[in-house]
Amino acid sequence: MIPQWRTEEILRGALRRLGVQVEYRSVLIALAEDETDAIATIRSPDGTEHIRSPYVIAADGAASTARKLVGVAFDGVTRDDQRFLTADVRTTQLDRSYWHNWSRPDNPAARVSICPLPGTDTFQFVAPLLPGDNPVPDLPTIQRLFDERSDRVAVTFDEVLWGTEHRANERLASRFRVGRVFLVGDAAHALPAAGGQGLNTAVQDSHNLGWKIAAVLRGAPEKLLDSYEEERRPIAARLMKGLAAPDDRGEVADIFQLRNNYRGRRLSVETRQTPGIVQAGDRAPDAPLRLSDGSQLRLFEFMREGNLTALAFGDEATKGCRVIADQCCPADAPRILDVRNESSSTADALQETYGVNDDDVLFLIRPDGHIGLAAEDHFAERLNGYLACLTPSGMARR
Ligand SMILES: Cc1cc2nc3c(=O)[nH]c(=O)nc-3n(C[C@H](O)[C@H](O)[C@H](O)COP(=O)(O)OP(=O)(O)OC[C@H]3O[C@@H](n4cnc5c(N)ncnc54)[C@H](O)[C@@H]3O)c2cc1C
């Protein structure tokens, strides 16, 4: 229900706070790479420039130029029978408490839907287009479509702020990585509209990839980046078949995407004989904490403070984590929560949430909130082995 311009404003603001400025009217027109870098050629009103960078993240949408430049197939269908005209419109003649819908009694496909956009004085106008409809999204067209489909209800539109025609696409990129180029979001998958999963999937692609690129730039093994496609492509492939379809391991999506998991993937190391309800690869569930210093916070807040979080149940698990954390550079050391000592009054609830009994168990939570390692023994050794995949080794370790 958030207008598109507002979504973009929020994202631009977040980028500005991180010191990033979006350059408009600048387009990627060529991509190359050598042993050290990718080289992107950008054309802007000021001319053409070549930008060298270790990696390129292609977030350039379903028509991705980057995907075409690296020659990745985008197989699937374009649904010419599912075309829509969408516009932000202004009128003072509709009640803003309701979403208004009309359709012609003789042709239910000739619909129009007008939804108030909260926090604005505008509405979103959506009309499916029928065969032969090729409208320009301007004021006379929108008024005409409305009059025809509402049987001339007395509503006049005053202004069209923005409008477009779009067609449904259902397509999946054959690869999510080619050399130094990574495809994310609609560049990698144009999902069926049902369930509204496109943006959510796109954000999670980037969330999955971002910390891995950051780790590799700090010196972690390059093959960490291969896990991006391995983890994210099956999720997009499953959504492509619809929300109810199982993936290659028989898992079914949930509309909130909170149960999406990377169980069984290379970066999900489950070493317990009998894994509990929460396993390596799962999104770590949240829980309330009351720490021994009296502070109350959510586990998610605790996790935000660190890059990696070690959730240690029991003294042996905690000791193993401390030994390894002491050997790491501060940037790579997991933040340890010694659950039974540091959060004793909430330990039972946390154990129940994570399906842990009174034994020692360690969960290492990755920066994107998924559990990388779950272990019940040899804690220091297992943690050390796991961290070798995500953090710089040798000289970079203390
Ligand atoms: C009508 C409609 C309703 C939707 N509703 C939902 C919903 O309810 N929930 C949901 O999760 N998803 C929804 N989606 C899908 C969602 O909008 C997309 O999945 C999401 O926007 C994808 O984000 P993206 O950043 O990957 O690509 P985009 O949002 O397409 O962004 C790509 C960007 O790259 C830029 N670009 C393109 N080519 C170049 C180039 N050569 N050089 C430089 N820049 C370039 C474009 O200008 C654009 O800014 C909806 C989509 C539509 C059309």
The ligand as an SDF file (V2000), in Angstrom:
LIG
                    3D

 53 58  0  0  0  0  0  0  0  0999 V2000
    2.2730   -3.6580  -10.3900 C   0  0  0  0  0  0  0  0  0  0  0  0
    3.2950   -4.4070   -9.5870 C   0  0  0  0  0  0  0  0  0  0  0  0
    2.9990   -4.7970   -8.2910 C   0  0  0  0  0  0  0  0  0  0  0  0
    3.9320   -5.4810   -7.5200 C   0  0  0  0  0  0  0  0  0  0  0  0
    3.6040   -5.8210   -6.2390 N   0  0  0  0  0  0  0  0  0  0  0  0
    4.5000   -6.4700   -5.4590 C   0  0  0  0  0  0  0  0  0  0  0  0
    4.1870   -6.8120   -4.1010 C   0  0  0  0  0  0  0  0  0  0  0  0
    3.0920   -6.5650   -3.6190 O   0  0  0  0  0  0  0  0  0  0  0  0
    5.1440   -7.4310   -3.3640 N   0  0  0  0  0  0  0  0  0  0  0  0
    6.3690   -7.7250   -3.8720 C   0  0  0  0  0  0  0  0  0  0  0  0
    7.2070   -8.2940   -3.1520 O   0  0  0  0  0  0  0  0  0  0  0  0
    6.6930   -7.4150   -5.1670 N   0  0  0  0  0  0  0  0  0  0  0  0
    5.7910   -6.7990   -5.9640 C   0  0  0  0  0  0  0  0  0  0  0  0
    6.1050   -6.4730   -7.2680 N   0  0  0  0  0  0  0  0  0  0  0  0
    7.4110   -6.8580   -7.7990 C   0  0  0  0  0  0  0  0  0  0  0  0
    8.4850   -5.8460   -7.3980 C   0  0  0  0  0  0  0  0  0  0  0  0
    8.1160   -4.5540   -7.8230 O   0  0  0  0  0  0  0  0  0  0  0  0
    9.8210   -6.2510   -8.0090 C   0  0  0  0  0  0  0  0  0  0  0  0
   10.0810   -7.6000   -7.6990 O   0  0  0  0  0  0  0  0  0  0  0  0
   10.9590   -5.3860   -7.4570 C   0  0  0  0  0  0  0  0  0  0  0  0
   10.7480   -4.0330   -7.7980 O   0  0  0  0  0  0  0  0  0  0  0  0
   12.2990   -5.8500   -8.0410 C   0  0  0  0  0  0  0  0  0  0  0  0
   13.3040   -4.9890   -7.5850 O   0  0  0  0  0  0  0  0  0  0  0  0
   14.6670   -4.8550   -8.3610 P   0  0  0  0  0  0  0  0  0  0  0  0
   15.4650   -3.8350   -7.6060 O   0  0  0  0  0  0  0  0  0  0  0  0
   15.2570   -6.1940   -8.5870 O   0  0  0  0  0  0  0  0  0  0  0  0
   14.3100   -4.2990   -9.8010 O   0  0  0  0  0  0  0  0  0  0  0  0
   13.5940   -2.9250  -10.2260 P   0  0  0  0  0  0  0  0  0  0  0  0
   12.6880   -2.4370   -9.1470 O   0  0  0  0  0  0  0  0  0  0  0  0
   13.0050   -3.1880  -11.5820 O   0  0  0  0  0  0  0  0  0  0  0  0
   14.7970   -1.8940  -10.3310 O   0  0  0  0  0  0  0  0  0  0  0  0
   15.7330   -1.9590  -11.3950 C   0  0  0  0  0  0  0  0  0  0  0  0
   16.4230   -0.6070  -11.5060 C   0  0  0  0  0  0  0  0  0  0  0  0
   17.5170   -0.6970  -12.4410 O   0  0  0  0  0  0  0  0  0  0  0  0
   17.4830    0.4150  -13.3080 C   0  0  0  0  0  0  0  0  0  0  0  0
   18.1320    0.0120  -14.5870 N   0  0  0  0  0  0  0  0  0  0  0  0
   17.6500   -0.8220  -15.5480 C   0  0  0  0  0  0  0  0  0  0  0  0
   18.5630   -0.9670  -16.5370 N   0  0  0  0  0  0  0  0  0  0  0  0
   19.6220   -0.2150  -16.2160 C   0  0  0  0  0  0  0  0  0  0  0  0
   20.8990    0.0580  -16.8310 C   0  0  0  0  0  0  0  0  0  0  0  0
   21.2530   -0.4860  -18.0090 N   0  0  0  0  0  0  0  0  0  0  0  0
   21.7510    0.8980  -16.1990 N   0  0  0  0  0  0  0  0  0  0  0  0
   21.4260    1.4530  -15.0050 C   0  0  0  0  0  0  0  0  0  0  0  0
   20.2530    1.2290  -14.3600 N   0  0  0  0  0  0  0  0  0  0  0  0
   19.3590    0.4110  -14.9570 C   0  0  0  0  0  0  0  0  0  0  0  0
   16.0090    0.7370  -13.4660 C   0  0  0  0  0  0  0  0  0  0  0  0
   15.8390    2.0920  -13.8790 O   0  0  0  0  0  0  0  0  0  0  0  0
   15.5060    0.4980  -12.0470 C   0  0  0  0  0  0  0  0  0  0  0  0
   15.6590    1.6250  -11.2340 O   0  0  0  0  0  0  0  0  0  0  0  0
    5.1810   -5.7990   -8.0730 C   0  0  0  0  0  0  0  0  0  0  0  0
    5.4900   -5.4100   -9.3850 C   0  0  0  0  0  0  0  0  0  0  0  0
    4.5550   -4.7380  -10.1360 C   0  0  0  0  0  0  0  0  0  0  0  0
    4.9090   -4.3270  -11.5600 C   0  0  0  0  0  0  0  0  0  0  0  0
  1  2  1  0
  2  3  1  0
  2 52  2  0
  3  4  2  0
  4  5  1  0
  4 50  1  0
  5  6  2  0
  6  7  1  0
  6 13  1  0
  7  8  2  0
  7  9  1  0
  9 10  1  0
 10 11  2  0
 10 12  1  0
 12 13  2  0
 13 14  1  0
 14 15  1  0
 14 50  1  0
 15 16  1  0
 16 17  1  0
 16 18  1  0
 18 19  1  0
 18 20  1  0
 20 21  1  0
 20 22  1  0
 22 23  1  0
 23 24  1  0
 24 25  2  0
 24 26  1  0
 24 27  1  0
 27 28  1  0
 28 29  2  0
 28 30  1  0
 28 31  1  0
 31 32  1  0
 32 33  1  0
 33 34  1  0
 33 48  1  0
 34 35  1  0
 35 36  1  0
 35 46  1  0
 36 37  1  0
 36 45  1  0
 37 38  2  0
 38 39  1  0
 39 40  1  0
 39 45  2  0
 40 41  1  0
 40 42  2  0
 42 43  1  0
 43 44  2  0
 44 45  1  0
 46 47  1  0
 46 48  1  0
 48 49  1  0
 50 51  2  0
 51 52  1  0
 52 53  1  0
M  END
$$$$
